[in-house]
Amino acid sequence: MFEFLKALFSGKNKEEDGNMFVIVGLGNPEKKYFGTRHNVGFDTIDHLSDKYNIGLTETKFKAVYGKGRIGSERVILLKPLTYMNLSGEAVAPICNYFKIDSKTNLIVISDDVELDVGNLRVRPKGSAGGHNGLKNIIAQLGHDEFSRVRIGVGKKPKQWDMVDWVLGHFEGEDATLIEESIERAAEAVACIIDEGTDSAMNKFNGKVK
């Protein structure tokens, strides 16, 4: 009875805590960034939101997010509103608030300029690999042991500045490939949740056939 009353008056149901997954897509929130190479993480969260009917209706923790289910598991879909380089300022607080073990139940989706457009790289942990959003998440969490799904956006041409490249839009065949990649990235997330990161690596890593 005491625990029930404590949960009731705290305004937070016990079921909201603990064993759920936080799925984070990285990107920048302003409209001018929509559809850019740097925002494929946001785009994947939007795809998951539509596919699993999870509304992104809450604004808190410097983010917009929504709660629902993917398969039998409870999840939070999250898009930080901090801009890319401060993504960890949204990720760490929501993991702390909902008592999420970020080493086992956090999945981060980001772009990767070292991968060809259309390719994915699923990893259970690792360095930021030069990605400022991942770098800040690692700094805020104090570890790099969270699962990530990296979506290839193509290598920067020599004549391009890196900032201009990642904030540029997809064109031609790349625009079609990235749509397929986003769908596959969403499938990879569901596989991580249902079967584990190793299984997702076996199924989704490598070149698109």
Sequence and secondary structure as in RCSB ss.txt:
>XXXX:A:sequence
MFEFLKALFSGKNKEEDGNMFVIVGLGNPEKKYFGTRHNVGFDTIDHLSDKYNIGLTETKFKAVYGKGRIGSERV
ILLKPLTYMNLSGEAVAPICNYFKIDSKTNLIVISDDVELDVGNLRVRPKGSAGGHNGLKNIIAQLGHDEFSRVR
IGVGKKPKQWDMVDWVLGHFEGEDATLIEESIERAAEAVACIIDEGTDSAMNKFNGKVK
>XXXX:A:secstr
 HHHHHHHHHT  GGGSSS EEEEE    SGGGTTBGGGHHHHHHHHHHHHTT    EEETTEEEEEEEETTEEE
EEEEESS GGGTHHHHHHHHHHTT  TTTSEEEEEEETTS TT EEEESS   TT HHHHHHHHHHT   SEEEE
EE     TTS HHHHHTSB  THHHHHHHHHHHHHHHHHHHHHHH HHHHHHHHBB   
